[in-house]
Amino acid sequence: MLTVEVVLMSCFILLSARKLAEELDGWLRASGLAKSPDVRGVIAPHAGYSYSGRAAAYAFGNIDPSSISRVFLLGPSHHYYTPKCALSRATVYKTPVGDLQIDLEGVPMLEALIFKIL
């Protein structure tokens, strides 16, 4: 099992996992957005939660988690240049609120397009 951890996690996340989850839930509730099964994509900021958490809550507030079967996360590489989009070999993404299993089923199809494996 290969695990990738949020880069610079300690610089941006100053709360325990429980406190962070409470803060995220609070921002989502405060957004006042209704859940919708029609949401197909989200563009959200990715800075530290203390910087962009409230704004991200407005991006994610409409998502109905019960209608989601797969999440495709696309983000920049801050430390590695590539002219293509890159795919991780990791099977687990370690986050402050728990580990996320990475679904590798679609990797071969993506690799055949414009992606490359790091």
N, C-alpha and C positions, 0 to 999 in steps of 0.2 A: 504494500500500500504506500503510495507516494502522497504526501500531504503538502499543500501550499498554505502559507499563513498570510494574513493581511499584512502588507508591507507597512512598516512604521506604526503598527497597531498601538503601541504604548504611547506614541506621540499624540495621537488623536483621541484615544478612548481613555478617559480618566475614571470611569465608573466600573463597578462590578457588573457582571453579566446580568444579574437581576435588576439592578438600578438602570442599566442601559435599556433593557427590555421594557421597563416601566416608562422610561423617557420616550422611547420610540412609540409605544402604544399611546402615550399622551399626545404626541405630535399628530399621530394619525387620527385620533378622535377629534382633536382641535381643528383639523382641516375641514371637518364638517361635510366631507364628500360621501356620497352614497356609493355603496359597492355595486359594481356592474359586471356581469359575465361577458360583456361585449368588449372589454379592454383587451387589445391585442399587442400593445407595445407601450413602453414607457421610456422617456428620456429623462434622466435625473442627475443632479450633481453628485459627485463622489468624494468631496473633501471630507475632512473629519466631521463627525456628527455634530460637534459643538459649533461648527461653521455652517454646515449645510443641512442639518437634520430637519429643521422646520420646512425648508424648501423642498427637500426630498419627500416629506410627508404629503405634500400637495401632488407630487408626481405619482406616488404609490397609493394614495388614499382611495382611488376608485377601484383598485384591484380586489376582486373577490377570490380569495385563496382557494375556495372550493372548486373554482372553475379552471384552475391552472394545473396542467399536467407536466409541463416542461418550462424551464426558465433558461433563456439564452442571455448570458451576461457578456456584453461587449465593452471593453474598457481599454484605455491607453496603456502602453508599456512606458513606464517612467525610467527604465534602466537599460533597455535593449532596443536597438534599431532594427527594424525589419520592413522591407518594402511590401510585405504581405501581412495579412492578419495571422496571428499566431494562436495555436491551440496548446493547452497545457497537457502534460502527461499525467498530472495529478489525478488521484481518485477521490481525494477529500480536500475541501476548502475549509480551513480553520477560521472561524469568525469569533468575535467577542461574545456572541450569544449562543454558540454551539457549532458543532461541525456539520458541514453540508456534504452529502455524498454527491459526487460529480457523475452525471449520466454520460457515459462514453459511447453509447449506442450510435449517435449521429456523427461521431468524429470522422470515420472514413469518408462519408459523403462530403463533409465540410472540407476535409483535406484535399479531396479531388477537385474542389473549386478554387478558392483563392487563399486558403489557409495553409499554414505549415506547422509542423510539430516543433515545439521548442525543445 
